[in-house]
Amino acid sequence: MHEQITSRYTAESSQCSNLSCGGNLDYLILAAGESVLDLGCGRGRETIAAARMVGPTGAVTGLDITPAMLDQARAAAREAGLETISFVHGDIENLPFADCSFDAIISNCVINHARNKQKVYEEVYRCLQPGGRFVISDAVTREPLPESVKNDPQAWADCFGGAVTMEEYLNNIRTAGFSDVQIVHRRDYDKNGYAFISLTLLGIRPPDVNGQV
Ligand SMILES: C[S@@+](CC[C@H](N)C(=O)[O-])C[C@H]1O[C@@H](n2cnc3c(N)ncnc32)[C@H](O)[C@@H]1O
């Protein structure tokens, strides 16, 4: 599965195609000095925008599984003269970060590629500070996709075969610990004859019981 994904995105890395499915930074108010993680950062477009929002006292990390994407993202950050960004190679199902490392986590059109979406959201929960929030855009479906599509690795790489229904996706997030998830934007569209929805979601890791935020 990862082979088809990295192969697709290695080819995309040097293109100008839009790989996003939502405008998650439109719904995330970042303060100066905050720490942000961008899951599946691709060429780093939103990583760089987030770094500008948190300013020189903040810190932004972009993570991606495709080395060629990380090369492009590092070059773009250098060109932008931003020294508060770091890029890390990794898998969204096993994040290489300590618990409670980030104030905010963003991701745009990435988690549909993951086999275990609940594990991804458990990792998001673990890496957010109590009181921290995520704004994530992703593709989901209205109805379950047929097994033939679900079992096609190339369809998974194409932001298609890995999409689950909106109900299943939201259940995964709630089961991971985010009891309150808001849909802040929704766009319905057709992909290969199936009804898809692009969702932008906001979730907050509850503050600790002792009041720590
Ligand atoms: C559709 S692109 C979106 C890129 C970027 N977020 C944007 O909006 O332009 C999906 C990205 O997710 C990365 N990706 C896919 N599966 C991943 C995984 N399991 N772990 C980390 N990154 C992954 C791909 O390499 C690719 O760069």
Ligand as a Chemical Component Dictionary entry (heavy atoms), coordinates in Angstrom:
data_LIG
# 
_chem_comp.id                   LIG 
_chem_comp.type                 NON-POLYMER 
_chem_comp.pdbx_formal_charge   0 
_chem_comp.three_letter_code    LIG 
# 
loop_
_chem_comp_atom.comp_id 
_chem_comp_atom.atom_id 
_chem_comp_atom.alt_atom_id 
_chem_comp_atom.type_symbol 
_chem_comp_atom.charge 
_chem_comp_atom.model_Cartn_x 
_chem_comp_atom.model_Cartn_y 
_chem_comp_atom.model_Cartn_z 
_chem_comp_atom.pdbx_ordinal 
LIG C1  C1  C 0  -3.073 14.530 -1.233 1  
LIG S1  S1  S 1  -1.451 14.819 -0.654 2  
LIG C2  C2  C 0  -1.733 16.234 0.389  3  
LIG C3  C3  C 0  -0.461 17.040 0.650  4  
LIG C4  C4  C 0  -0.681 18.327 1.458  5  
LIG N1  N1  N 0  -1.304 18.056 2.730  6  
LIG C5  C5  C 0  -1.500 19.319 0.673  7  
LIG O1  O1  O 0  -2.641 19.635 1.071  8  
LIG O2  O2  O -1 -0.991 19.817 -0.361 9  
LIG C6  C6  C 0  -1.212 13.508 0.536  10 
LIG C7  C7  C 0  0.168  13.490 1.210  11 
LIG O3  O3  O 0  0.106  12.543 2.286  12 
LIG C8  C8  C 0  1.300  11.784 2.311  13 
LIG N2  N2  N 0  0.988  10.511 2.965  14 
LIG C9  C9  C 0  0.181  9.509  2.510  15 
LIG N3  N3  N 0  0.132  8.492  3.390  16 
LIG C10 C10 C 0  0.913  8.853  4.433  17 
LIG C11 C11 C 0  1.271  8.225  5.664  18 
LIG N4  N4  N 0  0.818  6.988  5.989  19 
LIG N5  N5  N 0  2.090  8.888  6.516  20 
LIG C12 C12 C 0  2.563  10.129 6.194  21 
LIG N6  N6  N 0  2.269  10.775 5.041  22 
LIG C13 C13 C 0  1.454  10.149 4.174  23 
LIG C14 C14 C 0  1.702  11.666 0.840  24 
LIG O4  O4  O 0  3.060  11.377 0.692  25 
LIG C15 C15 C 0  1.315  13.056 0.315  26 
LIG O5  O5  O 0  2.382  13.969 0.409  27 
# 
loop_
_chem_comp_bond.comp_id 
_chem_comp_bond.atom_id_1 
_chem_comp_bond.atom_id_2 
_chem_comp_bond.value_order 
_chem_comp_bond.pdbx_ordinal 
LIG C1  S1  SING 1  
LIG S1  C2  SING 2  
LIG S1  C6  SING 3  
LIG C2  C3  SING 4  
LIG C3  C4  SING 5  
LIG C4  N1  SING 6  
LIG C4  C5  SING 7  
LIG C5  O1  DOUB 8  
LIG C5  O2  SING 9  
LIG C6  C7  SING 10 
LIG C7  O3  SING 11 
LIG C7  C15 SING 12 
LIG O3  C8  SING 13 
LIG C8  N2  SING 14 
LIG C8  C14 SING 15 
LIG N2  C9  SING 16 
LIG N2  C13 SING 17 
LIG C9  N3  DOUB 18 
LIG N3  C10 SING 19 
LIG C10 C11 SING 20 
LIG C10 C13 DOUB 21 
LIG C11 N4  SING 22 
LIG C11 N5  DOUB 23 
LIG N5  C12 SING 24 
LIG C12 N6  DOUB 25 
LIG N6  C13 SING 26 
LIG C14 O4  SING 27 
LIG C14 C15 SING 28 
LIG C15 O5  SING 29 
# 
